[in-house]
Amino acid sequence: HASGALVCVDGVAYSPHAALKLKEWDVDFYGFSLYKLYGPHLGVLYCKRGMEGYVSNQNHYFLDGLMPNMLNPGGRLYSSVAASAGVVDYVEAVYKHHFGKTDASPFERYCKVFELFGPHEENLSTRLIDFLTSHPRVRVIGPATGDRCIRCPTVAFVVEGAESQGIIRQAAESRIAVGGGNFYAVRCLESLGIDTKDGVVRASMVHYNTLEEVDALCTALKPLVS
């Protein structure tokens, strides 16, 4: 902003793990996916009031300038839009379970819930990363720490001398589901010297995962990374 630039944030990886304080951050645009935030398969674009003129029409010419229609070329899937309210219902249910009925505002309740999620997710991430970094054949992508101020509990890694896709298949035999591939980050993997077709192994954790599940993941991975 100080240099006259606009700020557009890709928050898809961050949104499931911490409260989005968009006004406090003073971002101009913030995009994320509701399905990452325990909702339906919809994309969300926050646009600061007054910034509409910086986005171009994606719809019929006669809808130019009419937000949000101009950014929905295929129209809205109404069932999914209605289901989006379930995200709020879920956050409210978690808040009520832990804090009961209070006078906190909806945004304050939302923030308190994610304050609960953060330390637990950090423990999950730390348990997995400590395991991975104890094996010299494993290369963790990104900072090798579970500190939630540095990374989210989504951990990608490769194993020297092993195919990522093979690790994923063998983990599945132990009833452990991990993702794999390039996750559309082809340029990133190319820069890191990683085969973009084989990709990385990725373990994604959120607040409803448990340390016992992480231990099961480590147990399944141990013979594959040793």
Phi and psi in degrees as GROMACS dihedral restraints (atoms count N, CA, C in turn):
[ dihedral_restraints ]
;  ai    aj    ak    al  type     phi  dphi    fc
    3     4     5     6     1   -62.5    20    10
    4     5     6     7     1   -24.7    20    10
    6     7     8     9     1   -97.9    20    10
    7     8     9    10     1     5.8    20    10
    9    10    11    12     1    87.6    20    10
   10    11    12    13     1     9.4    20    10
   12    13    14    15     1   -93.2    20    10
   13    14    15    16     1   156.2    20    10
   15    16    17    18     1   -90.3    20    10
   16    17    18    19     1   156.5    20    10
   18    19    20    21     1  -114.6    20    10
   19    20    21    22     1   117.1    20    10
   21    22    23    24     1  -120.9    20    10
   22    23    24    25     1   121.9    20    10
   24    25    26    27     1  -112.1    20    10
   25    26    27    28     1   130.5    20    10
   27    28    29    30     1   -88.5    20    10
   28    29    30    31     1   102.9    20    10
   30    31    32    33     1  -106.5    20    10
   31    32    33    34     1    21.3    20    10
   33    34    35    36     1   -63.6    20    10
   34    35    36    37     1   -36.4    20    10
   36    37    38    39     1   -82.7    20    10
   37    38    39    40     1   -22.3    20    10
   39    40    41    42     1   -88.7    20    10
   40    41    42    43     1   -34.5    20    10
   42    43    44    45     1   -58.4    20    10
   43    44    45    46     1   -30.0    20    10
   45    46    47    48     1   -78.2    20    10
   46    47    48    49     1    -7.1    20    10
   48    49    50    51     1  -117.6    20    10
   49    50    51    52     1   -11.5    20    10
   51    52    53    54     1  -155.4    20    10
   52    53    54    55     1   156.5    20    10
   54    55    56    57     1   -67.0    20    10
   55    56    57    58     1   139.0    20    10
   57    58    59    60     1   -92.6    20    10
   58    59    60    61     1   104.7    20    10
   60    61    62    63     1  -102.5    20    10
   61    62    63    64     1    68.9    20    10
   63    64    65    66     1   -67.0    20    10
   64    65    66    67     1   -39.1    20    10
   66    67    68    69     1   -68.0    20    10
   67    68    69    70     1   -39.7    20    10
   69    70    71    72     1   -63.2    20    10
   70    71    72    73     1   -39.3    20    10
   72    73    74    75     1   -75.5    20    10
   73    74    75    76     1   -20.5    20    10
   75    76    77    78     1    61.2    20    10
   76    77    78    79     1    39.6    20    10
   78    79    80    81     1   -81.0    20    10
   79    80    81    82     1   153.3    20    10
   81    82    83    84     1   -87.1    20    10
   82    83    84    85     1   -38.2    20    10
   84    85    86    87     1  -138.4    20    10
   85    86    87    88     1   143.9    20    10
   87    88    89    90     1  -144.8    20    10
   88    89    90    91     1   120.7    20    10
   90    91    92    93     1  -114.0    20    10
   91    92    93    94     1   140.7    20    10
   93    94    95    96     1  -157.9    20    10
   94    95    96    97     1   172.9    20    10
   96    97    98    99     1  -110.9    20    10
   97    98    99   100     1   130.0    20    10
   99   100   101   102     1   -65.4    20    10
  100   101   102   103     1   -28.4    20    10
  102   103   104   105     1   -68.3    20    10
  103   104   105   106     1   -20.8    20    10
  105   106   107   108     1   -76.3    20    10
  106   107   108   109     1   -21.4    20    10
  108   109   110   111     1  -105.2    20    10
  109   110   111   112     1    36.9    20    10
  111   112   113   114     1    66.6    20    10
  112   113   114   115     1    25.0    20    10
  114   115   116   117     1  -121.6    20    10
  115   116   117   118     1  -164.7    20    10
  117   118   119   120     1   -77.0    20    10
  118   119   120   121     1   174.1    20    10
  120   121   122   123     1   -81.6    20    10
  121   122   123   124     1    79.3    20    10
  123   124   125   126     1  -135.2    20    10
  124   125   126   127     1   147.4    20    10
  126   127   128   129     1   -95.6    20    10
  127   128   129   130     1   147.8    20    10
  129   130   131   132     1  -125.2    20    10
  130   131   132   133     1   133.1    20    10
  132   133   134   135     1  -122.9    20    10
  133   134   135   136     1   113.4    20    10
  135   136   137   138     1   -82.5    20    10
  136   137   138   139     1   133.6    20    10
  138   139   140   141     1  -130.5    20    10
  139   140   141   142     1   118.0    20    10
  141   142   143   144     1   -59.5    20    10
  142   143   144   145     1   139.9    20    10
  144   145   146   147     1   -56.9    20    10
  145   146   147   148     1   131.4    20    10
  147   148   149   150     1    98.7    20    10
  148   149   150   151     1    -9.6    20    10
  150   151   152   153     1   -94.8    20    10
  151   152   153   154     1    -0.6    20    10
  153   154   155   156     1   -58.0    20    10
  154   155   156   157     1   -30.0    20    10
  156   157   158   159     1   -67.6    20    10
  157   158   159   160     1   -11.2    20    10
  159   160   161   162     1   -92.7    20    10
  160   161   162   163     1    -4.2    20    10
  162   163   164   165     1  -108.5    20    10
  163   164   165   166     1   143.9    20    10
  165   166   167   168     1   -95.7    20    10
  166   167   168   169     1   155.7    20    10
  168   169   170   171     1   -66.4    20    10
  169   170   171   172     1   129.3    20    10
  171   172   173   174     1  -109.5    20    10
  172   173   174   175     1     6.5    20    10
  174   175   176   177     1  -124.4    20    10
  175   176   177   178     1  -162.9    20    10
  177   178   179   180     1   -57.8    20    10
  178   179   180   181     1   150.4    20    10
  180   181   182   183     1   -59.6    20    10
  181   182   183   184     1   -32.1    20    10
  183   184   185   186     1   -78.3    20    10
  184   185   186   187     1    -2.7    20    10
  186   187   188   189     1  -102.0    20    10
  187   188   189   190     1     3.4    20    10
  189   190   191   192     1   -58.3    20    10
  190   191   192   193     1   127.9    20    10
  192   193   194   195     1    90.6    20    10
  193   194   195   196     1    -7.2    20    10
  195   196   197   198     1   -99.4    20    10
  196   197   198   199     1   101.5    20    10
  198   199   200   201     1   -87.4    20    10
  199   200   201   202     1   142.0    20    10
  201   202   203   204     1   -93.5    20    10
  202   203   204   205     1     3.6    20    10
  204   205   206   207     1   -56.1    20    10
  205   206   207   208     1   -36.7    20    10
  207   208   209   210     1   -65.5    20    10
  208   209   210   211     1   -16.2    20    10
  210   211   212   213     1  -105.2    20    10
  211   212   213   214     1    11.4    20    10
  213   214   215   216     1  -124.3    20    10
  214   215   216   217     1    76.4    20    10
  216   217   218   219     1   -62.9    20    10
  217   218   219   220     1   -26.4    20    10
  219   220   221   222     1   -99.9    20    10
  220   221   222   223     1     5.8    20    10
  222   223   224   225     1    77.7    20    10
  223   224   225   226     1   169.5    20    10
  225   226   227   228     1   -96.7    20    10
  226   227   228   229     1   140.1    20    10
  228   229   230   231     1   -83.1    20    10
  229   230   231   232     1    99.4    20    10
  231   232   233   234     1   -61.4    20    10
  232   233   234   235     1   -34.4    20    10
  234   235   236   237     1   -63.7    20    10
  235   236   237   238     1   -39.5    20    10
  237   238   239   240     1   -71.5    20    10
  238   239   240   241     1   -37.9    20    10
  240   241   242   243     1   -60.6    20    10
  241   242   243   244     1   -44.8    20    10
  243   244   245   246     1   -64.0    20    10
  244   245   246   247     1   -38.4    20    10
  246   247   248   249     1   -68.3    20    10
  247   248   249   250     1   -19.3    20    10
  249   250   251   252     1   -60.5    20    10
  250   251   252   253     1   -26.6    20    10
  252   253   254   255     1   -61.3    20    10
  253   254   255   256     1   -22.1    20    10
  255   256   257   258     1   -63.3    20    10
  256   257   258   259     1   -25.4    20    10
  258   259   260   261     1   -62.5    20    10
  259   260   261   262     1   -45.6    20    10
  261   262   263   264     1   -65.2    20    10
  262   263   264   265     1   -41.9    20    10
  264   265   266   267     1   -58.1    20    10
  265   266   267   268     1   -41.9    20    10
  267   268   269   270     1   -65.5    20    10
  268   269   270   271     1   -48.3    20    10
  270   271   272   273     1   -59.7    20    10
  271   272   273   274     1   -42.1    20    10
  273   274   275   276     1   -63.8    20    10
  274   275   276   277     1   -38.6    20    10
  276   277   278   279     1   -66.3    20    10
  277   278   279   280     1   -41.1    20    10
  279   280   281   282     1   -64.2    20    10
  280   281   282   283     1   -42.8    20    10
  282   283   284   285     1   -61.6    20    10
  283   284   285   286     1   -47.2    20    10
  285   286   287   288     1   -61.6    20    10
  286   287   288   289     1   -38.6    20    10
  288   289   290   291     1   -62.5    20    10
  289   290   291   292     1   -38.9    20    10
  291   292   293   294     1   -93.5    20    10
  292   293   294   295     1   -30.3    20    10
  294   295   296   297     1  -120.6    20    10
  295   296   297   298     1   -10.7    20    10
  297   298   299   300     1    71.6    20    10
  298   299   300   301     1  -160.9    20    10
  300   301   302   303     1   -87.9    20    10
  301   302   303   304     1   125.1    20    10
  303   304   305   306     1  -134.8    20    10
  304   305   306   307     1   177.5    20    10
  306   307   308   309     1   -93.6    20    10
  307   308   309   310     1     9.9    20    10
  309   310   311   312     1   -63.6    20    10
  310   311   312   313     1   147.3    20    10
  312   313   314   315     1   -72.8    20    10
  313   314   315   316     1   163.1    20    10
  315   316   317   318     1   -54.4    20    10
  316   317   318   319     1   -41.8    20    10
  318   319   320   321     1   -68.3    20    10
  319   320   321   322     1   -37.9    20    10
  321   322   323   324     1   -64.8    20    10
  322   323   324   325     1   -39.0    20    10
  324   325   326   327     1   -65.0    20    10
  325   326   327   328     1   -42.3    20    10
  327   328   329   330     1   -58.7    20    10
  328   329   330   331     1   -45.4    20    10
  330   331   332   333     1   -66.1    20    10
  331   332   333   334     1   -40.2    20    10
  333   334   335   336     1   -63.8    20    10
  334   335   336   337     1   -37.7    20    10
  336   337   338   339     1   -62.5    20    10
  337   338   339   340     1   -43.9    20    10
  339   340   341   342     1   -73.1    20    10
  340   341   342   343     1   -21.9    20    10
  342   343   344   345     1   -67.7    20    10
  343   344   345   346     1   -28.1    20    10
  345   346   347   348     1   -73.6    20    10
  346   347   348   349     1   -42.4    20    10
  348   349   350   351     1   -63.8    20    10
  349   350   351   352     1   -41.8    20    10
  351   352   353   354     1   -54.5    20    10
  352   353   354   355     1   -57.6    20    10
  354   355   356   357     1   -60.1    20    10
  355   356   357   358     1   -38.1    20    10
  357   358   359   360     1   -65.1    20    10
  358   359   360   361     1   -45.2    20    10
  360   361   362   363     1   -64.5    20    10
  361   362   363   364     1   -33.8    20    10
  363   364   365   366     1   -63.8    20    10
  364   365   366   367     1   -39.8    20    10
  366   367   368   369     1   -62.8    20    10
  367   368   369   370     1   -41.5    20    10
  369   370   371   372     1   -61.4    20    10
  370   371   372   373     1   -49.4    20    10
  372   373   374   375     1   -62.8    20    10
  373   374   375   376     1   -43.0    20    10
  375   376   377   378     1   -62.7    20    10
  376   377   378   379     1   -41.7    20    10
  378   379   380   381     1   -59.9    20    10
  379   380   381   382     1   -44.7    20    10
  381   382   383   384     1   -70.0    20    10
  382   383   384   385     1   -46.0    20    10
  384   385   386   387     1   -66.5    20    10
  385   386   387   388     1   -36.8    20    10
  387   388   389   390     1   -61.1    20    10
  388   389   390   391     1   -38.9    20    10
  390   391   392   393     1   -65.6    20    10
  391   392   393   394     1   -48.6    20    10
  393   394   395   396     1   -63.2    20    10
  394   395   396   397     1   -42.4    20    10
  396   397   398   399     1   -73.4    20    10
  397   398   399   400     1   -11.5    20    10
  399   400   401   402     1   -80.8    20    10
  400   401   402   403     1    -5.7    20    10
  402   403   404   405     1  -114.1    20    10
  403   404   405   406     1   113.9    20    10
  405   406   407   408     1   -62.6    20    10
  406   407   408   409     1   -20.2    20    10
  408   409   410   411     1   -78.5    20    10
  409   410   411   412     1   -12.3    20    10
  411   412   413   414     1   -92.4    20    10
  412   413   414   415     1   132.8    20    10
  414   415   416   417     1  -114.2    20    10
  415   416   417   418     1   110.7    20    10
  417   418   419   420     1   -81.0    20    10
  418   419   420   421     1   131.3    20    10
  420   421   422   423     1   -83.8    20    10
  421   422   423   424     1   123.3    20    10
  423   424   425   426     1    93.0    20    10
  424   425   426   427     1  -176.1    20    10
  426   427   428   429     1   -58.8    20    10
  427   428   429   430     1   132.2    20    10
  429   430   431   432     1   -86.3    20    10
  430   431   432   433     1    61.7    20    10
  432   433   434   435     1  -147.5    20    10
  433   434   435   436     1   152.1    20    10
  435   436   437   438     1   -95.5    20    10
  436   437   438   439     1     3.6    20    10
  438   439   440   441     1   -55.9    20    10
  439   440   441   442     1   117.9    20    10
  441   442   443   444     1   -68.5    20    10
  442   443   444   445     1   -14.7    20    10
  444   445   446   447     1   -80.5    20    10
  445   446   447   448     1    -9.7    20    10
  447   448   449   450     1  -113.1    20    10
  448   449   450   451     1   -37.2    20    10
  450   451   452   453     1  -148.3    20    10
  451   452   453   454     1   160.4    20    10
  453   454   455   456     1   -87.6    20    10
  454   455   456   457     1   163.2    20    10
  456   457   458   459     1   -80.1    20    10
  457   458   459   460     1    42.8    20    10
  459   460   461   462     1  -113.6    20    10
  460   461   462   463     1   109.7    20    10
  462   463   464   465     1  -116.0    20    10
  463   464   465   466     1   117.5    20    10
  465   466   467   468     1  -106.1    20    10
  466   467   468   469     1   144.3    20    10
  468   469   470   471     1  -156.7    20    10
  469   470   471   472     1   161.6    20    10
  471   472   473   474     1  -128.6    20    10
  472   473   474   475     1   159.3    20    10
  474   475   476   477     1  -122.7    20    10
  475   476   477   478     1   124.9    20    10
  477   478   479   480     1   -59.1    20    10
  478   479   480   481     1   128.8    20    10
  480   481   482   483     1    80.8    20    10
  481   482   483   484     1     7.1    20    10
  483   484   485   486     1  -133.8    20    10
  484   485   486   487     1   146.1    20    10
  486   487   488   489     1   -83.4    20    10
  487   488   489   490     1   135.0    20    10
  489   490   491   492     1   -59.9    20    10
  490   491   492   493     1   -40.4    20    10
  492   493   494   495     1   -65.4    20    10
  493   494   495   496     1   -33.7    20    10
  495   496   497   498     1   -66.7    20    10
  496   497   498   499     1   -39.6    20    10
  498   499   500   501     1   -63.1    20    10
  499   500   501   502     1   -41.3    20    10
  501   502   503   504     1   -62.5    20    10
  502   503   504   505     1   -44.1    20    10
  504   505   506   507     1   -64.4    20    10
  505   506   507   508     1   -43.1    20    10
  507   508   509   510     1   -69.5    20    10
  508   509   510   511     1   -35.1    20    10
  510   511   512   513     1   -64.4    20    10
  511   512   513   514     1   -36.3    20    10
  513   514   515   516     1   -63.1    20    10
  514   515   516   517     1   -30.6    20    10
  516   517   518   519     1   -65.9    20    10
  517   518   519   520     1   -22.8    20    10
  519   520   521   522     1   -96.2    20    10
  520   521   522   523     1    15.0    20    10
  522   523   524   525     1    62.6    20    10
  523   524   525   526     1    35.2    20    10
  525   526   527   528     1  -113.3    20    10
  526   527   528   529     1   123.1    20    10
  528   529   530   531     1  -101.0    20    10
  529   530   531   532     1   114.9    20    10
  531   532   533   534     1  -126.8    20    10
  532   533   534   535     1   152.6    20    10
  534   535   536   537     1   -88.1    20    10
  535   536   537   538     1   170.4    20    10
  537   538   539   540     1  -162.3    20    10
  538   539   540   541     1   161.1    20    10
  540   541   542   543     1   122.9    20    10
  541   542   543   544     1  -159.9    20    10
  543   544   545   546     1   -99.2    20    10
  544   545   546   547     1   -11.8    20    10
  546   547   548   549     1    51.6    20    10
  547   548   549   550     1    36.2    20    10
  549   550   551   552     1    66.5    20    10
  550   551   552   553     1     5.9    20    10
  552   553   554   555     1   -97.5    20    10
  553   554   555   556     1    52.1    20    10
  555   556   557   558     1   -63.6    20    10
  556   557   558   559     1   -45.7    20    10
  558   559   560   561     1   -62.2    20    10
  559   560   561   562     1   -40.0    20    10
  561   562   563   564     1   -61.2    20    10
  562   563   564   565     1   -47.9    20    10
  564   565   566   567     1   -65.8    20    10
  565   566   567   568     1   -37.6    20    10
  567   568   569   570     1   -60.3    20    10
  568   569   570   571     1   -43.4    20    10
  570   571   572   573     1   -65.7    20    10
  571   572   573   574     1   -29.9    20    10
  573   574   575   576     1   -86.7    20    10
  574   575   576   577     1    -2.4    20    10
  576   577   578   579     1    73.9    20    10
  577   578   579   580     1    30.1    20    10
  579   580   581   582     1  -107.6    20    10
  580   581   582   583     1   136.4    20    10
  582   583   584   585     1   -57.6    20    10
  583   584   585   586     1   117.5    20    10
  585   586   587   588     1   -74.3    20    10
  586   587   588   589     1   -20.5    20    10
  588   589   590   591     1   -79.5    20    10
  589   590   591   592     1   -41.4    20    10
  591   592   593   594     1   -79.1    20    10
  592   593   594   595     1   -40.1    20    10
  594   595   596   597     1    72.7    20    10
  595   596   597   598     1  -152.0    20    10
  597   598   599   600     1  -118.4    20    10
  598   599   600   601     1   167.0    20    10
  600   601   602   603     1   -95.4    20    10
  601   602   603   604     1   136.1    20    10
  603   604   605   606     1  -132.4    20    10
  604   605   606   607     1   123.1    20    10
  606   607   608   609     1  -106.3    20    10
  607   608   609   610     1   121.5    20    10
  609   610   611   612     1  -112.2    20    10
  610   611   612   613     1   126.0    20    10
  612   613   614   615     1  -124.6    20    10
  613   614   615   616     1   147.7    20    10
  615   616   617   618     1  -135.6    20    10
  616   617   618   619     1  -173.7    20    10
  618   619   620   621     1   -65.0    20    10
  619   620   621   622     1   -24.1    20    10
  621   622   623   624     1   -88.7    20    10
  622   623   624   625     1     0.6    20    10
  624   625   626   627     1   -78.4    20    10
  625   626   627   628     1   161.2    20    10
  627   628   629   630     1  -122.7    20    10
  628   629   630   631     1   161.0    20    10
  630   631   632   633     1   -62.3    20    10
  631   632   633   634     1   -32.6    20    10
  633   634   635   636     1   -63.7    20    10
  634   635   636   637     1   -37.0    20    10
  636   637   638   639     1   -68.6    20    10
  637   638   639   640     1   -38.1    20    10
  639   640   641   642     1   -64.9    20    10
  640   641   642   643     1   -40.6    20    10
  642   643   644   645     1   -62.2    20    10
  643   644   645   646     1   -38.9    20    10
  645   646   647   648     1   -64.0    20    10
  646   647   648   649     1   -39.1    20    10
  648   649   650   651     1   -62.3    20    10
  649   650   651   652     1   -45.5    20    10
  651   652   653   654     1   -63.2    20    10
  652   653   654   655     1   -39.3    20    10
  654   655   656   657     1   -62.8    20    10
  655   656   657   658     1   -41.0    20    10
  657   658   659   660     1   -70.0    20    10
  658   659   660   661     1   -33.6    20    10
  660   661   662   663     1   -80.5    20    10
  661   662   663   664     1   -25.2    20    10
  663   664   665   666     1   -52.4    20    10
  664   665   666   667     1   -49.6    20    10
  666   667   668   669     1   -69.7    20    10
  667   668   669   670     1   -14.9    20    10
  669   670   671   672     1   -89.2    20    10
  670   671   672   673     1   -19.2    20    10
  672   673   674   675     1  -114.6    20    10
  673   674   675   676     1    -9.4    20    10
